[in-house]
Amino acid sequence: MKTAMVGVVAAGVFLVGAGTPMAGSWHKLPRLTPTGVQFAQGQYRFNEAAQNHGSFEWSGQLKDALPGDNNNVYMLVRVEGHDWVRYDGKQRQTVFLHHSNWDGAQRYTDDADLRACRDRGTLRPDNCSPTRHFRP
């Protein structure tokens, strides 16, 4: 009986330990393509508590898909329910973005939202992709 219990405990410890490296590995982001914007080749990961502030780390190519409209493109990222953080692209160009977002009051981030947008100026509302929600 004791041998069986030791085996169950050892298996549980192994499974918990096996899940930890997966949290820090890179995953593909879906392609985000609202009108005038393309965010492609995206990747994300949730870093462990001792690595890079336990942040939500993401990267990808942000492209102005309608260069003739004179509108800028940008990404919005939100972690742990805080306000959106904006990362601007460039008009008529494709830029590589690589950023980390975290909540300083927590050891690690486990809740993030991301969307790609086109800045249409003051008088017209911006158009954005649907918000994508991520959890480790």
KOLVO-370959 format. One record per residue (C-alpha): residue number from 1; residue in three letters; x, y, z. Coordinates in nm, 2 decimals, always signed. Layout:
N
<pt k="NUM" r="Ala" X="X" Y="Y" Z="Z"/>
...
***
This chain:
136
<pt k="1" r="Met" X="+0.00" Y="+0.00" Z="+0.00"/>
<pt k="2" r="Lys" X="+0.28" Y="+0.24" Z="+0.09"/>
<pt k="3" r="Thr" X="+0.46" Y="+0.16" Z="-0.24"/>
<pt k="4" r="Ala" X="+0.14" Y="+0.24" Z="-0.44"/>
<pt k="5" r="Met" X="+0.10" Y="+0.57" Z="-0.25"/>
<pt k="6" r="Val" X="+0.46" Y="+0.67" Z="-0.31"/>
<pt k="7" r="Gly" X="+0.41" Y="+0.60" Z="-0.68"/>
<pt k="8" r="Val" X="+0.10" Y="+0.82" Z="-0.70"/>
<pt k="9" r="Val" X="+0.28" Y="+1.10" Z="-0.52"/>
<pt k="10" r="Ala" X="+0.58" Y="+1.07" Z="-0.75"/>
<pt k="11" r="Ala" X="+0.36" Y="+1.07" Z="-1.06"/>
<pt k="12" r="Gly" X="+0.18" Y="+1.38" Z="-0.93"/>
<pt k="13" r="Val" X="+0.50" Y="+1.57" Z="-0.87"/>
<pt k="14" r="Phe" X="+0.62" Y="+1.47" Z="-1.21"/>
<pt k="15" r="Leu" X="+0.31" Y="+1.60" Z="-1.38"/>
<pt k="16" r="Val" X="+0.31" Y="+1.93" Z="-1.19"/>
<pt k="17" r="Gly" X="+0.68" Y="+1.98" Z="-1.29"/>
<pt k="18" r="Ala" X="+0.61" Y="+1.89" Z="-1.65"/>
<pt k="19" r="Gly" X="+0.35" Y="+2.16" Z="-1.68"/>
<pt k="20" r="Thr" X="+0.58" Y="+2.44" Z="-1.56"/>
<pt k="21" r="Pro" X="+0.81" Y="+2.45" Z="-1.87"/>
<pt k="22" r="Met" X="+0.50" Y="+2.47" Z="-2.10"/>
<pt k="23" r="Ala" X="+0.41" Y="+2.80" Z="-1.94"/>
<pt k="24" r="Gly" X="+0.73" Y="+2.96" Z="-2.07"/>
<pt k="25" r="Ser" X="+0.72" Y="+2.81" Z="-2.42"/>
<pt k="26" r="Trp" X="+0.62" Y="+3.01" Z="-2.73"/>
<pt k="27" r="His" X="+0.28" Y="+2.97" Z="-2.89"/>
<pt k="28" r="Lys" X="+0.14" Y="+3.10" Z="-3.22"/>
<pt k="29" r="Leu" X="-0.08" Y="+3.40" Z="-3.22"/>
<pt k="30" r="Pro" X="-0.38" Y="+3.40" Z="-3.46"/>
<pt k="31" r="Arg" X="-0.35" Y="+3.63" Z="-3.76"/>
<pt k="32" r="Leu" X="-0.53" Y="+3.96" Z="-3.68"/>
<pt k="33" r="Thr" X="-0.67" Y="+4.14" Z="-3.99"/>
<pt k="34" r="Pro" X="-0.92" Y="+4.42" Z="-3.94"/>
<pt k="35" r="Thr" X="-0.96" Y="+4.66" Z="-4.23"/>
<pt k="36" r="Gly" X="-0.63" Y="+4.83" Z="-4.30"/>
<pt k="37" r="Val" X="-0.42" Y="+4.63" Z="-4.05"/>
<pt k="38" r="Gln" X="-0.24" Y="+4.30" Z="-4.06"/>
<pt k="39" r="Phe" X="-0.07" Y="+4.14" Z="-3.76"/>
<pt k="40" r="Ala" X="+0.11" Y="+3.82" Z="-3.87"/>
<pt k="41" r="Gln" X="+0.38" Y="+3.58" Z="-3.76"/>
<pt k="42" r="Gly" X="+0.28" Y="+3.65" Z="-3.40"/>
<pt k="43" r="Gln" X="+0.39" Y="+3.45" Z="-3.10"/>
<pt k="44" r="Tyr" X="+0.33" Y="+3.48" Z="-2.73"/>
<pt k="45" r="Arg" X="+0.43" Y="+3.32" Z="-2.40"/>
<pt k="46" r="Phe" X="+0.36" Y="+3.36" Z="-2.03"/>
<pt k="47" r="Asn" X="+0.69" Y="+3.38" Z="-1.85"/>
<pt k="48" r="Glu" X="+0.75" Y="+3.22" Z="-1.52"/>
<pt k="49" r="Ala" X="+0.76" Y="+3.43" Z="-1.20"/>
<pt k="50" r="Ala" X="+1.14" Y="+3.45" Z="-1.19"/>
<pt k="51" r="Gln" X="+1.17" Y="+3.53" Z="-1.56"/>
<pt k="52" r="Asn" X="+1.11" Y="+3.88" Z="-1.71"/>
<pt k="53" r="His" X="+0.88" Y="+3.98" Z="-1.43"/>
<pt k="54" r="Gly" X="+0.65" Y="+3.69" Z="-1.50"/>
<pt k="55" r="Ser" X="+0.52" Y="+3.88" Z="-1.80"/>
<pt k="56" r="Phe" X="+0.30" Y="+3.82" Z="-2.10"/>
<pt k="57" r="Glu" X="+0.56" Y="+3.84" Z="-2.38"/>
<pt k="58" r="Trp" X="+0.45" Y="+3.88" Z="-2.74"/>
<pt k="59" r="Ser" X="+0.59" Y="+3.96" Z="-3.08"/>
<pt k="60" r="Gly" X="+0.49" Y="+3.98" Z="-3.45"/>
<pt k="61" r="Gln" X="+0.48" Y="+4.18" Z="-3.77"/>
<pt k="62" r="Leu" X="+0.24" Y="+4.48" Z="-3.77"/>
<pt k="63" r="Lys" X="+0.16" Y="+4.60" Z="-4.12"/>
<pt k="64" r="Asp" X="-0.03" Y="+4.90" Z="-4.26"/>
<pt k="65" r="Ala" X="-0.24" Y="+4.70" Z="-4.51"/>
<pt k="66" r="Leu" X="-0.39" Y="+5.02" Z="-4.67"/>
<pt k="67" r="Pro" X="-0.09" Y="+5.25" Z="-4.72"/>
<pt k="68" r="Gly" X="-0.29" Y="+5.50" Z="-4.93"/>
<pt k="69" r="Asp" X="-0.54" Y="+5.59" Z="-4.65"/>
<pt k="70" r="Asn" X="-0.28" Y="+5.79" Z="-4.45"/>
<pt k="71" r="Asn" X="-0.39" Y="+5.62" Z="-4.12"/>
<pt k="72" r="Asn" X="-0.16" Y="+5.47" Z="-3.87"/>
<pt k="73" r="Val" X="-0.18" Y="+5.12" Z="-3.72"/>
<pt k="74" r="Tyr" X="-0.12" Y="+5.00" Z="-3.36"/>
<pt k="75" r="Met" X="-0.16" Y="+4.71" Z="-3.12"/>
<pt k="76" r="Leu" X="-0.34" Y="+4.72" Z="-2.79"/>
<pt k="77" r="Val" X="-0.24" Y="+4.49" Z="-2.50"/>
<pt k="78" r="Arg" X="-0.40" Y="+4.46" Z="-2.16"/>
<pt k="79" r="Val" X="-0.30" Y="+4.23" Z="-1.87"/>
<pt k="80" r="Glu" X="-0.48" Y="+4.14" Z="-1.55"/>
<pt k="81" r="Gly" X="-0.77" Y="+4.37" Z="-1.63"/>
<pt k="82" r="His" X="-0.56" Y="+4.69" Z="-1.63"/>
<pt k="83" r="Asp" X="-0.59" Y="+4.97" Z="-1.89"/>
<pt k="84" r="Trp" X="-0.49" Y="+4.91" Z="-2.25"/>
<pt k="85" r="Val" X="-0.13" Y="+4.98" Z="-2.35"/>
<pt k="86" r="Arg" X="-0.08" Y="+5.11" Z="-2.71"/>
<pt k="87" r="Tyr" X="+0.22" Y="+5.02" Z="-2.93"/>
<pt k="88" r="Asp" X="+0.23" Y="+5.22" Z="-3.25"/>
<pt k="89" r="Gly" X="+0.33" Y="+5.09" Z="-3.59"/>
<pt k="90" r="Lys" X="+0.43" Y="+5.31" Z="-3.89"/>
<pt k="91" r="Gln" X="+0.23" Y="+5.44" Z="-4.18"/>
<pt k="92" r="Arg" X="+0.29" Y="+5.26" Z="-4.51"/>
<pt k="93" r="Gln" X="+0.54" Y="+5.01" Z="-4.34"/>
<pt k="94" r="Thr" X="+0.56" Y="+4.68" Z="-4.17"/>
<pt k="95" r="Val" X="+0.73" Y="+4.68" Z="-3.83"/>
<pt k="96" r="Phe" X="+0.84" Y="+4.41" Z="-3.60"/>
<pt k="97" r="Leu" X="+0.71" Y="+4.44" Z="-3.24"/>
<pt k="98" r="His" X="+0.84" Y="+4.25" Z="-2.94"/>
<pt k="99" r="His" X="+0.71" Y="+4.36" Z="-2.60"/>
<pt k="100" r="Ser" X="+0.65" Y="+4.23" Z="-2.25"/>
<pt k="101" r="Asn" X="+0.35" Y="+4.34" Z="-2.03"/>
<pt k="102" r="Trp" X="+0.31" Y="+4.26" Z="-1.66"/>
<pt k="103" r="Asp" X="+0.13" Y="+4.37" Z="-1.35"/>
<pt k="104" r="Gly" X="+0.40" Y="+4.48" Z="-1.09"/>
<pt k="105" r="Ala" X="+0.18" Y="+4.38" Z="-0.80"/>
<pt k="106" r="Gln" X="+0.17" Y="+4.01" Z="-0.90"/>
<pt k="107" r="Arg" X="+0.45" Y="+3.75" Z="-0.92"/>
<pt k="108" r="Tyr" X="+0.34" Y="+3.64" Z="-1.27"/>
<pt k="109" r="Thr" X="+0.08" Y="+3.73" Z="-1.53"/>
<pt k="110" r="Asp" X="-0.19" Y="+3.48" Z="-1.62"/>
<pt k="111" r="Asp" X="-0.45" Y="+3.69" Z="-1.80"/>
<pt k="112" r="Ala" X="-0.39" Y="+3.89" Z="-2.12"/>
<pt k="113" r="Asp" X="-0.59" Y="+4.05" Z="-2.40"/>
<pt k="114" r="Leu" X="-0.46" Y="+4.16" Z="-2.74"/>
<pt k="115" r="Arg" X="-0.60" Y="+4.33" Z="-3.05"/>
<pt k="116" r="Ala" X="-0.48" Y="+4.51" Z="-3.37"/>
<pt k="117" r="Cys" X="-0.62" Y="+4.85" Z="-3.47"/>
<pt k="118" r="Arg" X="-0.62" Y="+5.12" Z="-3.73"/>
<pt k="119" r="Asp" X="-0.62" Y="+5.49" Z="-3.61"/>
<pt k="120" r="Arg" X="-0.87" Y="+5.66" Z="-3.83"/>
<pt k="121" r="Gly" X="-0.82" Y="+6.01" Z="-3.69"/>
<pt k="122" r="Thr" X="-1.02" Y="+6.23" Z="-3.45"/>
<pt k="123" r="Leu" X="-1.36" Y="+6.23" Z="-3.62"/>
<pt k="124" r="Arg" X="-1.40" Y="+5.87" Z="-3.70"/>
<pt k="125" r="Pro" X="-1.38" Y="+5.57" Z="-3.46"/>
<pt k="126" r="Asp" X="-1.08" Y="+5.34" Z="-3.49"/>
<pt k="127" r="Asn" X="-1.15" Y="+4.99" Z="-3.62"/>
<pt k="128" r="Cys" X="-0.99" Y="+4.70" Z="-3.43"/>
<pt k="129" r="Ser" X="-0.98" Y="+4.33" Z="-3.45"/>
<pt k="130" r="Pro" X="-1.19" Y="+4.13" Z="-3.21"/>
<pt k="131" r="Thr" X="-1.02" Y="+4.11" Z="-2.87"/>
<pt k="132" r="Arg" X="-0.83" Y="+3.79" Z="-2.83"/>
<pt k="133" r="His" X="-0.80" Y="+3.66" Z="-2.47"/>
<pt k="134" r="Phe" X="-0.51" Y="+3.45" Z="-2.35"/>
<pt k="135" r="Arg" X="-0.44" Y="+3.23" Z="-2.05"/>
<pt k="136" r="Pro" X="-0.15" Y="+3.00" Z="-1.98"/>
***
